[in-house]
Amino acid sequence: MTRRHAEKGATPRSAARGARPVPVRSQPPKLDGIAGGGHADGAECEVPDPLRMQREFEAMQAEVAFLRARVKELEANALQVGNRLAWAIDSVQSILEGKG
């Protein structure tokens, strides 16, 4: 088989073409869905409800607390598994040394 181009993007064709010009935008990007940005149809975005945002924030905080507790639980389980494996390996080694 023949060897292909070693470097990604460095093909003879791309080198022969030269660098392409970077397109310049004549208008700023549309800010759909962002407060104050408006929609494509010209309608303004609604102002976020502070109470709804507070409820979402509190729900996210509760989820973070739950996930942190779960991580601690999984770390404790991993430590127990490691200890059990070490005990099993030590037991097998002592049995093999007794036979030797």
N, C-alpha and C positions, 0 to 999 in steps of 0.2 A: 504494500500500500504506500501511496505517496504521503508525505507529511503535509498537513494543512498549515495555514498561517498560525504561527505560535502565539502572537499577541492578539487579543480581542480588539477589534476595531481598527487595527492597523493593516488593512488590506491594500493591495496595490491600486485598486480602483478608487478607494476613498482618498488615498494619498494623491492620486492624479487629479481628482476633482478639486481638491483644495478645501479650505474651510468654507462652510456655508454661512451666509450672513444671518445674524439673529434678527427675527422679525420684531418690529417695533409696534406697540399697540397705539392706536390713535385715540382710543377711549379707555378710561379706567375699567377694570373688571366689574361685572355686576355683582352686587352683594345680596343674592337671593337668600332669604331666610335669616339674615342678620339684622338685628334691631337697627332701625334707621336706614337700612339699605334699600328697602322697597322690593317689590316683586317685578317680574318681567312684564306683567300686565299694567304696571304703574301704581298698583295698590300699595299702601304703606303696610309695614309689618306691625302686628299688634304689640303693645308693650307687655312684657312678661308680668305675670301676677306674682307679687312678693310672697303671698301666703302659699301659693302652689310651689314656688321655688323653695321656701322654707321647709315644706313637707318633704319635698324631694331630697333636700339636703339632709334632713334628719333620717330619712329612710336609707340614704347612702351611708351615713355615719353608723347606723345600726348594722348595715351589711358589712361594713369594714370591721366593726367590733366582732361580729360573728366569724368572719373569715380569719381574723387574727387568732381567735380562740381555736379555730379549726387547725390552723397552722401549728399552734403549740401542741395540740393533741396529736397531730401527725408526726411532729418531731419527737414527742415522747414515745410513740409507737415505734418509730424507726430506731430509737435508742434501745428499746426493749428487744427488738429483733436482732440488732447488732450484738447485744449481750447474750442472747440465746445462741446465736451462731458461734460466738467465741467460746461459750461453754461447750457446745457440741464438738467443736474442733479440738478443744483441750481434752475432752473425754476420749475422742478417737485416738489422739496422740498418746495419751496415757495407756490405752489398751494396746496400741501397737508397740510401745516401749516395753510393756510387760511381757509380750510374746517374743521380743527380740533378745 
